[in-house]
Amino acid sequence: RARGSPVPFWAMSLEQSFVKKLGELNASSLSIQTLSNWMSFNQSSSEVLSKTWSSEIQKAKPDRKITLLYLANDVIQQSRKKGNKYKEQIGKHLL
C-alpha cells in the first residue's frame, strides 16, 4: 500500500469505520437513520461506539454537534424499542 493511500473499508477496525461514517453523516433523516441502523446492528460494540461518539461530539463545532445529537436521539429511540444497550451507554456520556 502506498503511503497516504486510503485504507480499504474492509481493513478498518469497527471504531475507525465508525469515525469515517460519522464524518460522512449529514442532518438528513436518511443519513441519520442509516447510521443509527448500523449502530443497532453493531450493538455488541455499543460501549466502544458510544465512547467514540462522545469523543467526536466533544471535538465538533456547534452545528455538527446538533447532527450528532440527532443521531444519538435516533439510536436511543431504537434502543428503547429493541432493548439494546445504547440508551445506557450514550446516557453515560451525556451527563
MMTF fields as JSON, N, C-alpha, C and O atoms, coordinates in Angstrom:
{
  "mmtfVersion": "1.0.0",
  "mmtfProducer": "UNKNOWN",
  "numBonds": 379,
  "numAtoms": 380,
  "numGroups": 95,
  "numChains": 1,
  "numModels": 1,
  "chainsPerModel": [1],
  "groupsPerChain": [95],
  "chainIdList": ["A"],
  "bondAtomList": [4, 2, 8, 6, 12, 10, 16, 14, 20, 18, 24, 22, 28, 26, 32, 30, 36, 34, 40, 38, 44, 42, 48, 46, 52, 50, 56, 54, 60, 58, 64, 62, 68, 66, 72, 70, 76, 74, 80, 78, 84, 82, 88, 86, 92, 90, 96, 94, 100, 98, 104, 102, 108, 106, 112, 110, 116, 114, 120, 118, 124, 122, 128, 126, 132, 130, 136, 134, 140, 138, 144, 142, 148, 146, 152, 150, 156, 154, 160, 158, 164, 162, 168, 166, 172, 170, 176, 174, 180, 178, 184, 182, 188, 186, 192, 190, 196, 194, 200, 198, 204, 202, 208, 206, 212, 210, 216, 214, 220, 218, 224, 222, 228, 226, 232, 230, 236, 234, 240, 238, 244, 242, 248, 246, 252, 250, 256, 254, 260, 258, 264, 262, 268, 266, 272, 270, 276, 274, 280, 278, 284, 282, 288, 286, 292, 290, 296, 294, 300, 298, 304, 302, 308, 306, 312, 310, 316, 314, 320, 318, 324, 322, 328, 326, 332, 330, 336, 334, 340, 338, 344, 342, 348, 346, 352, 350, 356, 354, 360, 358, 364, 362, 368, 366, 372, 370, 376, 374],
  "bondOrderList": [1, 1, 1, 1, 1, 1, 1, 1, 1, 1, 1, 1, 1, 1, 1, 1, 1, 1, 1, 1, 1, 1, 1, 1, 1, 1, 1, 1, 1, 1, 1, 1, 1, 1, 1, 1, 1, 1, 1, 1, 1, 1, 1, 1, 1, 1, 1, 1, 1, 1, 1, 1, 1, 1, 1, 1, 1, 1, 1, 1, 1, 1, 1, 1, 1, 1, 1, 1, 1, 1, 1, 1, 1, 1, 1, 1, 1, 1, 1, 1, 1, 1, 1, 1, 1, 1, 1, 1, 1, 1, 1, 1, 1, 1],
  "groupList": [{"groupName": "ARG", "atomNameList": ["N", "CA", "C", "O"], "elementList": ["N", "C", "C", "O"], "formalChargeList": [0, 0, 0, 0], "bondAtomList": [1, 0, 2, 1, 3, 2], "bondOrderList": [1, 1, 2], "singleLetterCode": "R", "chemCompType": "L-PEPTIDE LINKING"}, {"groupName": "ALA", "atomNameList": ["N", "CA", "C", "O"], "elementList": ["N", "C", "C", "O"], "formalChargeList": [0, 0, 0, 0], "bondAtomList": [1, 0, 2, 1, 3, 2], "bondOrderList": [1, 1, 2], "singleLetterCode": "A", "chemCompType": "L-PEPTIDE LINKING"}, {"groupName": "GLY", "atomNameList": ["N", "CA", "C", "O"], "elementList": ["N", "C", "C", "O"], "formalChargeList": [0, 0, 0, 0], "bondAtomList": [1, 0, 2, 1, 3, 2], "bondOrderList": [1, 1, 2], "singleLetterCode": "G", "chemCompType": "PEPTIDE LINKING"}, {"groupName": "SER", "atomNameList": ["N", "CA", "C", "O"], "elementList": ["N", "C", "C", "O"], "formalChargeList": [0, 0, 0, 0], "bondAtomList": [1, 0, 2, 1, 3, 2], "bondOrderList": [1, 1, 2], "singleLetterCode": "S", "chemCompType": "L-PEPTIDE LINKING"}, {"groupName": "PRO", "atomNameList": ["N", "CA", "C", "O"], "elementList": ["N", "C", "C", "O"], "formalChargeList": [0, 0, 0, 0], "bondAtomList": [1, 0, 2, 1, 3, 2], "bondOrderList": [1, 1, 2], "singleLetterCode": "P", "chemCompType": "L-PEPTIDE LINKING"}, {"groupName": "VAL", "atomNameList": ["N", "CA", "C", "O"], "elementList": ["N", "C", "C", "O"], "formalChargeList": [0, 0, 0, 0], "bondAtomList": [1, 0, 2, 1, 3, 2], "bondOrderList": [1, 1, 2], "singleLetterCode": "V", "chemCompType": "L-PEPTIDE LINKING"}, {"groupName": "PHE", "atomNameList": ["N", "CA", "C", "O"], "elementList": ["N", "C", "C", "O"], "formalChargeList": [0, 0, 0, 0], "bondAtomList": [1, 0, 2, 1, 3, 2], "bondOrderList": [1, 1, 2], "singleLetterCode": "F", "chemCompType": "L-PEPTIDE LINKING"}, {"groupName": "TRP", "atomNameList": ["N", "CA", "C", "O"], "elementList": ["N", "C", "C", "O"], "formalChargeList": [0, 0, 0, 0], "bondAtomList": [1, 0, 2, 1, 3, 2], "bondOrderList": [1, 1, 2], "singleLetterCode": "W", "chemCompType": "L-PEPTIDE LINKING"}, {"groupName": "MET", "atomNameList": ["N", "CA", "C", "O"], "elementList": ["N", "C", "C", "O"], "formalChargeList": [0, 0, 0, 0], "bondAtomList": [1, 0, 2, 1, 3, 2], "bondOrderList": [1, 1, 2], "singleLetterCode": "M", "chemCompType": "L-PEPTIDE LINKING"}, {"groupName": "LEU", "atomNameList": ["N", "CA", "C", "O"], "elementList": ["N", "C", "C", "O"], "formalChargeList": [0, 0, 0, 0], "bondAtomList": [1, 0, 2, 1, 3, 2], "bondOrderList": [1, 1, 2], "singleLetterCode": "L", "chemCompType": "L-PEPTIDE LINKING"}, {"groupName": "GLU", "atomNameList": ["N", "CA", "C", "O"], "elementList": ["N", "C", "C", "O"], "formalChargeList": [0, 0, 0, 0], "bondAtomList": [1, 0, 2, 1, 3, 2], "bondOrderList": [1, 1, 2], "singleLetterCode": "E", "chemCompType": "L-PEPTIDE LINKING"}, {"groupName": "GLN", "atomNameList": ["N", "CA", "C", "O"], "elementList": ["N", "C", "C", "O"], "formalChargeList": [0, 0, 0, 0], "bondAtomList": [1, 0, 2, 1, 3, 2], "bondOrderList": [1, 1, 2], "singleLetterCode": "Q", "chemCompType": "L-PEPTIDE LINKING"}, {"groupName": "LYS", "atomNameList": ["N", "CA", "C", "O"], "elementList": ["N", "C", "C", "O"], "formalChargeList": [0, 0, 0, 0], "bondAtomList": [1, 0, 2, 1, 3, 2], "bondOrderList": [1, 1, 2], "singleLetterCode": "K", "chemCompType": "L-PEPTIDE LINKING"}, {"groupName": "ASN", "atomNameList": ["N", "CA", "C", "O"], "elementList": ["N", "C", "C", "O"], "formalChargeList": [0, 0, 0, 0], "bondAtomList": [1, 0, 2, 1, 3, 2], "bondOrderList": [1, 1, 2], "singleLetterCode": "N", "chemCompType": "L-PEPTIDE LINKING"}, {"groupName": "ILE", "atomNameList": ["N", "CA", "C", "O"], "elementList": ["N", "C", "C", "O"], "formalChargeList": [0, 0, 0, 0], "bondAtomList": [1, 0, 2, 1, 3, 2], "bondOrderList": [1, 1, 2], "singleLetterCode": "I", "chemCompType": "L-PEPTIDE LINKING"}, {"groupName": "THR", "atomNameList": ["N", "CA", "C", "O"], "elementList": ["N", "C", "C", "O"], "formalChargeList": [0, 0, 0, 0], "bondAtomList": [1, 0, 2, 1, 3, 2], "bondOrderList": [1, 1, 2], "singleLetterCode": "T", "chemCompType": "L-PEPTIDE LINKING"}, {"groupName": "ASP", "atomNameList": ["N", "CA", "C", "O"], "elementList": ["N", "C", "C", "O"], "formalChargeList": [0, 0, 0, 0], "bondAtomList": [1, 0, 2, 1, 3, 2], "bondOrderList": [1, 1, 2], "singleLetterCode": "D", "chemCompType": "L-PEPTIDE LINKING"}, {"groupName": "TYR", "atomNameList": ["N", "CA", "C", "O"], "elementList": ["N", "C", "C", "O"], "formalChargeList": [0, 0, 0, 0], "bondAtomList": [1, 0, 2, 1, 3, 2], "bondOrderList": [1, 1, 2], "singleLetterCode": "Y", "chemCompType": "L-PEPTIDE LINKING"}, {"groupName": "HIS", "atomNameList": ["N", "CA", "C", "O"], "elementList": ["N", "C", "C", "O"], "formalChargeList": [0, 0, 0, 0], "bondAtomList": [1, 0, 2, 1, 3, 2], "bondOrderList": [1, 1, 2], "singleLetterCode": "H", "chemCompType": "L-PEPTIDE LINKING"}],
  "groupTypeList": [0, 1, 0, 2, 3, 4, 5, 4, 6, 7, 1, 8, 3, 9, 10, 11, 3, 6, 5, 12, 12, 9, 2, 10, 9, 13, 1, 3, 3, 9, 3, 14, 11, 15, 9, 3, 13, 7, 8, 3, 6, 13, 11, 3, 3, 3, 10, 5, 9, 3, 12, 15, 7, 3, 3, 10, 14, 11, 12, 1, 12, 4, 16, 0, 12, 14, 15, 9, 9, 17, 9, 1, 13, 16, 5, 14, 11, 11, 3, 0, 12, 12, 2, 13, 12, 17, 12, 10, 11, 14, 2, 12, 18, 9, 9],
  "groupIdList": [1, 2, 3, 4, 5, 6, 7, 8, 9, 10, 11, 12, 13, 14, 15, 16, 17, 18, 19, 20, 21, 22, 23, 24, 25, 26, 27, 28, 29, 30, 31, 32, 33, 34, 35, 36, 37, 38, 39, 40, 41, 42, 43, 44, 45, 46, 47, 48, 49, 50, 51, 52, 53, 54, 55, 56, 57, 58, 59, 60, 61, 62, 63, 64, 65, 66, 67, 68, 69, 70, 71, 72, 73, 74, 75, 76, 77, 78, 79, 80, 81, 82, 83, 84, 85, 86, 87, 88, 89, 90, 91, 92, 93, 94, 95],
  "secStructList": [7, 7, 6, 6, 7, 7, 7, 7, 4, 4, 4, 1, 7, 2, 2, 2, 2, 2, 2, 2, 2, 2, 2, 2, 7, 7, 1, 1, 2, 2, 2, 2, 2, 2, 2, 2, 2, 2, 2, 2, 2, 6, 4, 4, 4, 2, 2, 2, 2, 2, 2, 2, 2, 2, 2, 2, 2, 2, 2, 1, 7, 2, 2, 2, 2, 2, 2, 2, 2, 2, 2, 2, 2, 2, 2, 2, 2, 2, 2, 2, 2, 2, 6, 7, 6, 2, 2, 2, 2, 2, 2, 2, 2, 2, 7],
  "xCoordList": [0.848, 0.0, 0.889, 1.818, 0.608, 1.388, 1.065, -0.066, 2.061, 1.863, 0.822, 0.878, -0.121, -1.142, -2.362, -3.352, -2.288, -3.46, -4.503, -4.156, -5.769, -6.82, -6.802, -6.474, -7.16, -7.277, -8.572, -9.613, -8.527, -9.782, -10.78, -10.396, -12.037, -13.077, -13.067, -13.237, -12.871, -12.91, -11.732, -11.783, -10.684, -9.494, -9.529, -8.632, -10.527, -10.617, -11.171, -11.929, -10.782, -11.402, -12.828, -13.169, -13.632, -15.0, -14.997, -15.805, -14.084, -14.013, -13.605, -14.193, -12.607, -12.185, -13.319, -13.541, -14.019, -15.144, -16.23, -16.823, -16.478, -17.489, -17.094, -17.93, -15.831, -15.353, -15.543, -15.956, -15.241, -15.427, -16.902, -17.248, -17.766, -19.205, -19.717, -20.561, -19.209, -19.607, -19.185, -19.907, -18.021, -17.542, -18.411, -18.503, -19.044, -19.908, -21.353, -22.165, -21.684, -23.052, -23.494, -22.739, -24.726, -25.311, -26.654, -27.092, -27.3, -28.514, -29.78, -30.867, -29.661, -30.863, -31.363, -30.58, -32.647, -33.244, -32.654, -32.372, -32.465, -31.926, -30.519, -30.211, -29.679, -28.308, -28.303, -27.583, -29.103, -29.173, -29.731, -29.181, -30.8, -31.41, -30.498, -30.455, -29.78, -28.864, -27.76, -27.468, -27.149, -26.075, -26.639, -25.998, -27.8, -28.448, -28.711, -28.488, -29.18, -29.407, -28.102, -28.059, -27.036, -25.722, -25.255, -24.718, -25.466, -25.086, -25.905, -25.373, -27.186, -28.035, -27.561, -27.546, -27.177, -26.654, -25.382, -25.131, -24.586, -23.325, -23.466, -22.526, -24.636, -24.909, -23.995, -23.846, -23.389, -22.455, -21.229, -20.505, -20.998, -19.884, -20.396, -19.751, -21.543, -22.169, -21.275, -21.297, -20.497, -19.637, -18.563, -18.343, -17.903, -16.85, -17.445, -16.887, -18.569, -19.18, -19.687, -19.588, -20.224, -20.706, -19.55, -19.674, -18.435, -17.255, -16.724, -16.322, -16.723, -16.256, -17.178, -16.709, -18.487, -19.464, -19.202, -19.201, -18.982, -18.736, -17.477, -17.471, -16.438, -15.192, -15.402, -14.884, -16.156, -16.403, -17.289, -17.072, -18.268, -19.152, -18.401, -18.684, -17.457, -16.67, -15.792, -15.534, -15.332, -14.463, -15.238, -14.671, -16.526, -17.326, -17.678, -17.763, -17.879, -18.385, -19.876, -20.513, -20.438, -21.839, -22.849, -23.7, -22.774, -23.734, -23.598, -24.593, -22.389, -22.128, -22.63, -23.103, -22.522, -22.994, -24.483, -24.935, -25.234, -26.675, -26.95, -27.806, -26.23, -26.411, -26.051, -26.75, -24.968, -24.572, -25.584, -25.772, -26.238, -27.302, -28.544, -29.225, -28.84, -29.949, -29.681, -30.585, -28.433, -28.068, -28.282, -28.886, -27.79, -27.955, -29.43, -29.82, -30.247, -31.68, -32.274, -33.038, -31.931, -32.472, -32.009, -32.792, -30.742, -30.205, -30.9, -31.254, -31.094, -31.746, -33.2, -33.69, -33.896, -35.284, -35.349, -36.221, -34.431, -34.386, -34.05, -34.592, -33.158, -32.739, -33.932, -34.062, -34.784, -35.987, -36.866, -37.44, -36.976, -37.836, -37.216, -37.918, -35.896, -35.221, -34.504, -34.014, -34.447, -33.835, -32.32, -31.747, -31.652, -30.194, -29.624, -30.377, -28.325, -27.68, -27.319, -26.732, -27.643, -27.228, -27.817, -27.163, -29.018, -29.639, -28.737, -28.487, -28.253, -27.367, -26.005, -25.475, -25.448, -24.093, -24.004, -23.101, -24.917, -24.882, -25.232, -24.67, -26.158, -26.536, -25.351, -25.278, -24.424, -23.228, -22.415, -21.804, -22.421, -21.591, -22.31, -21.679, -23.601, -24.35, -24.362, -24.526, -24.192, -24.261, -22.913, -22.808],
  "yCoordList": [-1.174, 0.0, 1.23, 1.335, 2.137, 3.367, 4.28, 4.315, 5.005, 5.918, 6.978, 7.584, 7.178, 8.186, 7.68, 8.397, 6.447, 5.929, 5.499, 5.083, 5.595, 5.279, 3.801, 2.936, 3.536, 2.167, 1.589, 2.242, 0.375, -0.228, -0.329, -0.619, -0.095, -0.089, -1.381, -1.34, -2.519, -3.816, -4.019, -4.894, -3.239, -3.392, -2.507, -2.587, -1.687, -0.773, -1.497, -2.46, -1.017, -1.507, -0.938, -0.007, -1.504, -1.011, 0.454, 1.245, 0.816, 2.201, 3.134, 4.203, 2.742, 3.555, 3.701, 4.779, 2.621, 2.644, 3.602, 4.345, 3.573, 4.438, 5.912, 6.755, 6.22, 7.605, 8.076, 9.211, 7.204, 7.548, 7.808, 8.783, 6.939, 7.101, 8.387, 9.085, 8.693, 9.939, 11.146, 12.141, 11.055, 12.146, 12.359, 13.471, 11.297, 11.367, 11.681, 11.955, 11.644, 11.882, 13.305, 14.257, 13.442, 14.77, 14.8, 13.78, 15.937, 16.125, 15.56, 15.714, 14.913, 14.351, 13.147, 12.432, 12.942, 11.798, 10.489, 9.595, 10.372, 9.133, 8.852, 7.72, 9.865, 9.703, 9.281, 8.361, 9.954, 9.654, 8.258, 7.503, 7.901, 6.587, 5.466, 4.392, 5.709, 4.696, 4.399, 3.236, 5.442, 5.221, 4.677, 3.851, 5.117, 4.597, 3.092, 2.33, 2.676, 1.244, 0.463, -0.653, 1.039, 0.397, 0.219, -0.828, 1.252, 1.163, 0.093, -0.648, 0.009, -1.006, -2.408, -3.322, -2.564, -3.841, -4.22, -5.401, -3.23, -3.444, -3.19, -2.73, -3.491, -3.199, -3.947, -3.528, -5.031, -5.736, -4.874, -5.144, -3.85, -2.918, -1.56, -0.537, -1.547, -0.274, 0.568, 1.795, -0.053, 0.718, 1.47, 2.66, 0.777, 1.401, 2.482, 3.573, 2.185, 3.15, 4.369, 5.486, 4.18, 5.307, 6.198, 7.423, 5.594, 6.378, 7.16, 8.316, 6.532, 7.196, 8.354, 9.442, 8.132, 9.201, 10.371, 11.527, 10.078, 11.113, 11.913, 13.14, 11.226, 11.892, 12.811, 13.927, 12.34, 13.13, 14.342, 15.413, 14.188, 15.327, 16.395, 17.583, 15.993, 16.969, 17.814, 18.983, 17.227, 17.944, 18.758, 19.63, 18.477, 19.047, 20.512, 20.993, 21.203, 22.576, 22.527, 21.487, 23.643, 23.636, 23.052, 22.255, 23.429, 22.893, 21.38, 20.672, 20.902, 19.469, 18.712, 17.58, 19.355, 18.725, 18.415, 17.381, 19.303, 19.088, 17.819, 17.018, 17.638, 16.438, 15.194, 14.184, 15.256, 14.103, 13.832, 12.682, 14.884, 14.685, 14.067, 13.251, 14.456, 13.822, 12.325, 11.504, 11.982, 10.572, 9.865, 8.793, 10.461, 9.85, 9.661, 8.623, 10.654, 10.546, 9.354, 8.579, 9.205, 8.103, 6.753, 5.806, 6.676, 5.433, 5.096, 3.941, 6.094, 5.858, 5.439, 4.552, 6.072, 5.679, 4.228, 3.473, 3.841, 2.443, 1.516, 0.416, 1.968, 1.179, 0.857, -0.26, 1.827, 1.605, 0.527, -0.286, 0.515, -0.444, -1.842, -2.848, -1.892, -3.17, -3.717, -4.847, -2.916, -3.393, -3.508, -4.295, -2.74, -2.81, -1.814, -1.08, -1.782, -1.061, 0.386, 1.049, 0.891, 2.251, 3.302, 4.303, 3.093, 4.07, 4.291, 5.432, 3.219, 3.316, 3.883, 4.767, 3.373, 3.751, 5.232, 5.943, 5.681, 7.092, 7.993, 9.078, 7.538, 8.316, 8.609, 9.688, 7.674, 7.886, 9.08, 9.808, 9.261, 10.294, 11.643, 12.661, 11.649, 12.906, 13.653, 14.872, 12.942, 13.575, 13.996, 14.542],
  "zCoordList": [0.0, 0.0, 0.0, 0.8, -0.878, -0.974, 0.205, 0.691, 0.644, 1.762, 1.39, 0.32, 2.3, 2.078, 1.305, 1.166, 0.806, 0.097, 1.118, 2.224, 0.759, 1.719, 2.101, 1.288, 3.349, 3.83, 3.278, 3.344, 2.732, 2.258, 3.404, 4.537, 3.122, 4.148, 4.959, 6.177, 4.312, 4.987, 5.928, 6.792, 5.783, 6.615, 7.862, 8.702, 7.985, 9.121, 10.341, 10.221, 11.509, 12.736, 12.794, 12.064, 13.655, 13.804, 14.223, 13.737, 15.131, 15.589, 14.453, 14.29, 13.669, 12.533, 11.527, 10.975, 11.302, 10.376, 10.874, 10.092, 12.176, 12.759, 12.639, 12.315, 12.899, 12.768, 11.329, 11.092, 10.375, 8.953, 8.669, 8.002, 9.173, 8.959, 9.628, 9.066, 10.818, 11.48, 10.652, 10.582, 10.031, 9.183, 7.958, 7.438, 7.5, 6.317, 6.678, 5.795, 7.966, 8.43, 8.124, 8.323, 7.637, 7.475, 8.196, 8.728, 8.219, 9.016, 8.375, 8.932, 7.225, 6.599, 7.397, 8.021, 7.367, 8.059, 7.572, 8.371, 6.271, 5.71, 6.243, 6.616, 6.277, 6.762, 8.234, 8.623, 9.035, 10.467, 10.698, 11.5, 10.018, 10.202, 9.712, 10.313, 8.639, 8.111, 9.123, 9.401, 9.672, 10.648, 11.955, 12.605, 12.34, 13.537, 13.398, 14.339, 12.235, 11.986, 12.02, 12.539, 11.47, 11.501, 12.945, 13.309, 13.762, 15.171, 15.886, 16.713, 15.572, 16.166, 15.772, 16.597, 14.514, 14.028, 14.787, 15.025, 15.163, 15.875, 17.377, 18.025, 17.921, 19.323, 20.29, 21.438, 19.856, 20.738, 21.047, 22.005, 20.246, 20.46, 20.932, 20.7, 21.587, 21.976, 22.877, 22.783, 23.738, 24.629, 23.842, 24.066, 22.93, 22.111, 21.213, 21.101, 20.578, 19.668, 20.42, 19.914, 21.608, 22.407, 22.857, 22.851, 23.244, 23.628, 22.43, 22.564, 21.273, 20.053, 19.713, 19.38, 19.792, 19.542, 20.496, 20.072, 21.77, 22.768, 22.424, 22.518, 22.034, 21.659, 20.458, 20.423, 19.488, 18.278, 18.568, 18.001, 19.429, 19.72, 20.512, 20.361, 21.343, 22.1, 21.187, 21.477, 20.083, 19.144, 18.116, 17.458, 17.978, 16.89, 17.113, 18.243, 15.996, 16.018, 16.355, 16.185, 16.833, 17.285, 16.289, 16.685, 15.016, 14.038, 13.903, 13.75, 13.96, 13.837, 15.063, 14.957, 16.231, 17.465, 17.382, 17.874, 16.766, 16.632, 15.826, 16.2, 14.73, 13.913, 14.713, 14.633, 15.484, 16.295, 17.41, 17.808, 17.918, 18.904, 18.261, 18.882, 17.012, 16.29, 16.145, 16.305, 15.841, 15.726, 17.064, 17.111, 18.146, 19.465, 19.795, 20.33, 19.481, 19.733, 18.982, 19.557, 17.717, 16.936, 17.493, 17.573, 17.872, 18.432, 19.751, 19.99, 20.6, 21.883, 21.681, 22.38, 20.726, 20.438, 19.973, 20.404, 19.099, 18.65, 19.814, 19.921, 20.676, 21.827, 22.72, 23.221, 22.908, 23.727, 23.124, 23.848, 21.807, 21.126, 21.059, 21.164, 20.882, 20.644, 21.876, 21.868, 22.923, 24.151, 24.108, 24.862, 23.241, 23.268, 24.27, 24.911, 24.408, 25.495, 25.196, 26.05, 24.037, 23.703, 24.631, 24.922, 25.091, 25.991, 27.2, 27.587, 27.792, 28.95, 28.554, 29.227, 27.467, 27.069, 26.66, 27.101, 25.839, 25.412, 26.595, 26.747, 27.423, 28.611, 29.508, 30.096, 29.626, 30.447, 29.94, 30.722, 28.649, 28.04, 27.916, 27.629, 28.127, 28.039, 29.369, 29.398, 30.44, 31.763, 32.269, 33.367]
}
